[in-house]
């Protein structure tokens, strides 16, 4: 589907009536708190899910035997539970132009587990090493989870309308949708490889903490080797569907943080100028400022306009940022990062290599190269206005 296609009924609805679409501030609250519009029951589910998200698991409760962290919040704790993380994880893959992406299942999978339970270590099994079959290795930083329930609630067609895989409009931007395991539209993960929030959560539970689930009751194998007998005494599955439902409720109802308020009128004016420049130089082509959720059973998520600053599509970012692949994404393709809550971060890009927003912009290549050049052509004062705007998001 082309990005310049139109859907007249929705267009008229937006222009003439708004179709009851809420203002973006209705989904914003202090970082780590639920959406303002949740019901009493949803709030209770949020609190129960939060407790499970923050819970420290032990080997006697199913942790491992291969794992990276002992709780969900170990990866998502900045500046609150549910935020981004400073602890990197290592991912590997093998990419071939002819055969595509190999996630190295035979060697233990694309996520390396850096820790093992005592029983596994006693049996002589050490944390996973980078397999020799890997052609790419990278570190990933955990993204903030604020507001991603809104992302799941977007209608597929509202994401696909921006896609232009063959660049038929000739603007040099060829965003295309990522794919989930079953071929459905991906919207979560750095490679847009997860289609639903529950799939995203379950993948993290299994890979990062080694907890088996009803849908995936088999433990991961260390670098593809069988587990020694007795190293995993906890019956599978180690976490129930009801637990996954609570985690989905917590993460799904996490509100978006509000915009950062600037103190001086001069900074506020410069930030507004930066917002306009951001759009004019082409950054907003991929970092789509706002999106709208579809019809949803929860009033807190139903027909909500929200700040996103991402089209949720895959874009080629050039050879300098190329590393791992995914079944639906080449090594140089990455899902456009959401910029909401950018002011809460101190490291940028998927691997944290950029230590400032300016550095992150200057590392953009591929489809983003022309926008980067336009930013570089701005005089220092106008560049600062753009950076000031971005630090309010």
N, C-alpha and C positions, 0 to 999 in steps of 0.2 A: 504494500500500500504506500502511496506517495505522500510526502509530508504536505504537499499543497492541495491534497484532495479535501473536499468539504462535505459536511453532512448537514443539509439545510435545516431539518427539524431541530437539531441540537443548537445550531447557530442562531436560529430565530428564538429558541427558548432562552438562550443566554442573553441575547440583545434585548428582547421585548419584555421578558418576565423574570429572567434569572432562575426560574424553576425552583425557587426556594433554596438556592445555593447560599450557604452561610459564609460570612466574612471569615478571613483566614485567622483572625485573632481568637475565634471560638474554639480552635484546636490547640491553642498555645497555653502553656502554664510553666511554672517553675520546673527546671530540669529534674527528672526523677519522679514526677507526680503524674497522676492519670489525667486524661482529657477532662475538661470542666463538665462536660455533659453526660458523664457515665451515670448509670442508675445505681441504686443501692446494691443490687445483686452484682453488677459488674465491678463495683468498687470492692466488694468482698472477694470476688474472684481475683482481682488485681492484687490485693493484699496477700492472699494465699499463694498466688503465683510468685510474688516478690520474695516471700519467705523461702520458697523452693529454689528460686533463682540464686539466692544468697547462701543457701545451705552448703556446708562443707561435707562432701562425701568421703567415706573411708573405704579401704579394700573390703571390709566386712559388709559394706552396704552396696558393693558392686563396682566401686571405682577401679578402673583399669581392666585387666592387668597392664595395658598400655594406656598412657594418658599424658596430657599436657598440663591440665589444671584440675584442682579439686572442687571447683564450683564454677557456675556460669559467671558470677560476678568477678571472679579472678581475672577474666579477660575483658569484662565490661564494668569498669569501676570509676572512670574519670569523666566528669567531676562527681558523678553519683553512680549508684547501681543502675545499670542500663546504658551507661555512657560508653565512650570508646576505651581502648586499652593501650597500654604502653608495652606490654609483653608481646613480642613477635612470635609468630609460628612459621615453620618452614614448610613450603610446598614444593613439589617436584613434578615433572612430567616429561614426556618424550613426544616430540612433534616431528612428523614427516609430511612433506607436501603431498605425497601420493596417498598415504594411508590415514592421515589426519592425526588426531590427538590420542595419546595413550596415557591413561592415568596410573599405569604401573600397578594394577591390582595384584599381579603375580609377585610383586616385590613389596607388598604391604600397603599399596595405595599412594595417593598423591600428597597426603598429609603425614608428616613425620611426627611420631610421638616421642617426646624428649624425656619421659619418665616411665619407670616401671614399678610395680608394687614389689615389696620385699620378697614375696614368694617367687616371683619371676627372676629377680636378681640372684636369689639363692640357687635357682636352677641354672644359672649361668647365662641368662638372657639379658642383654644390655639394651639401653634405649636405641631406637632405630637410627641407622646411619643412612646417608644419601646413597641410594643404589647406583651402581655403575651404569645402569641402563638409562638413567636420567640425563636428558640433554638440556634441561633448564632447572634452575633452583632459585627460589626467591623467598624473602620474608614478607609476611603480610601483617598489618596492624588491624586489630579488631575495630570495626566502625561503631559509631554510636547507634543505638537502637531507637532513639527518640523518634516518634512519629511514623515508624515504618508500618504500623497498622493501617495508616492512610494509604501507603503505597500499595498494599495488598488490595485495598478497596477500590482502586482505579479500574475502570473497565478496560479490557484488552484493547478495544478499538481506539481508546484515547491515548494509548501508548503507540500503537501501530500507525496512527495517522501521521506521526512524525518520521517514520521510517522511510528511507530512500536508498536502499542497498545498491542500486545501480547509478546513483547520483543523476537521476534524470533531469533535475532542475539545474545541474551544472554549477552548483555553488561550492563543490569540493568537499561537501559533508555527506557521508554515506552511512549514516546510522542504520543499524539493522538489529532486529530483536535477538536476544539470547534465547536459549532453549533449555527447558527443564529436562529431567531424565526421560520423561514420556513424550517429549516433543512439544509440550505446552509452553506458553510464553514465559520466559524467565525474567525476573525482576529483582531478585536478591542475589547477593554475592558479587565479588569483584568482577566476575566474568558473566554475570546475569545467568548463572547456571541453576538457580533454584526458582521454581515457579510460585510456591506458596510459602507462607510464614511457617506453617507446621513442618514442611519439608526442610526448610532452612534450620529450624530449631533442632529437629531430630538429627540432622547431619552433624550439627555441632555437638550435641549430647554424645553421640557415638564416637566421633573423632577426637574431640578434645578431652572427654572424661572417661571414655571407654564403657559407657553404660549401654547395654543392649536394650532394645525396645521390642514390643510385640511384632512390629513389621520387619525388624532386623534383629533376630534373636541370636545371631552368631557373632562371636567375638572377632575383632580384628587380629590378624596374625603378624607377629614382629618380623618386618622385612619379608613377609610371605612365608615364614617358617611356622610349623605347627606349634601350638602352645604345649608346654610340658604338662603332664598329668598332675592335677592338684594345684595348679597355679591360679585357677579361677574357680573357687568352690561355691560361689554364689549362683543359685539357680537363675536361668534365663527365662523370660526377660527380666532385667534388673530395674527397670522403671516402667510404670504402667501407663496406659493410654490416658487415664485421668490426670496423671502428673503432667504429661505433655499438653493436655488441654489447659491446665492451670498456667503453665509457662507461656502458652499462646495468649492467654488472657492478659497476663502481666505485660508481655512485650507488645501485644496488639493494642493495648490501651495506654501505653506510655505517650504522654503528650509531647508535642514539639516545644522546644525552648523558645521563648519570645525573642524578638530582635534585641540586640544590644543597644541600649540608649546612650547617645553621645551627649556630653555635658554642655559643650559650647555651641552656640548658634552657628559659629563659623565652621566647626567640624560637621555639623548637621547639614549645612548648605553644601559643603565639599562632598559629603557622602552622597547626597542626592545627585550632584553632578556626576559622581563616579558611577552611580546606578545607570544613568543615561549613557555614559561612555561604554560601560560594560556591554550594554545592548548594541550600541552603534558599531563597536569593533568586532562583533560577531560572537562574543562569549555566550550570549543567551541563546544562540542557535542550538547548542547542546545542553547548556545549563539552563533548561527551561524554568523560568521563575516560578510559575504557579501551575498546579494541576487541580482537578476536581474528582472527588470520589463518586462512584455510582450509587445506585440504590443499595442500602445496607440494612440488615436487621437491627443493628445498633444505631440509635439516634445520634450517638457521639461520632459516628463515622459516615452517616448518611448524607450524601450530597454536600460535602464540605470542600470548599476551596482552601487550598493550603500551599504554603511556600515549599518548593521542592528543590529548585535549581538543579534539576537533572531531567533528561528525557528518558532515562532508564534504558537506553539503547547502547549497543556496543559500537565503539568507534576505534579506528586504527590510530594509535597514538605515536606511531613511528618506531624505528628500530632501537632508539635509545631506551625506550620503556618496554621493549619486548622481553618476555621471560617465559613464564609457564603458559600452558594452553588449557582449554577446557573442551569438552566434546562439541560445543557450539561456538567456540571462540578461538581464533588463532593467537599466537604468542604476543602479537602487538595490539590486540583488541582488548579493550577494557570497558566495562559499563561506566557511563558518566557518573562521577561521584556526586552525591547530594551535598550541597554546600550549607544546608541548614545546620546551625550550631557550629559553624566554622570558627567563631571567636573563642570557643571552648577548647580548641586543639592547639598543640604546640609543634606537632609533626604532621607532614602533609604528603600526599600521594599514597598509593596503596602500600608501599613498603617503608614509608616514613623517611625517605631519603632527603626530602626537602624540609628544611628547618624554618622556612618562612613562606608566606603566601606568595611573595614575589618570586622566590626560587621555584616554587611549584609551577607558576605561570611560565617561567622561562624554560622549564623542562618539557613543556607541551610540544609535541611534534605531530607528524602525520596530518590527520584531518584538522588538528588544532593549530597547525603551524602558521597559517595566515592570520589568525586572531592573535597569536603570540607576536608576530611581526608588527601588527597594528599597535599592540600595547607597547612594544619597544620603541615605536616611532613617536609615541606621546612624549611631551616634555615632562620633566620630573614632577612638576606640580600636578599635572593631570594624572600621571601614574599614581601619585600618592592619593588622589581622590578615589581612584578605582580601588586601591588597597584599603582605604578607609571604609569604603562601602562594603567590601567583602568581609571586613572584620566586624561588621554589624549584623551579619547574617546568623 
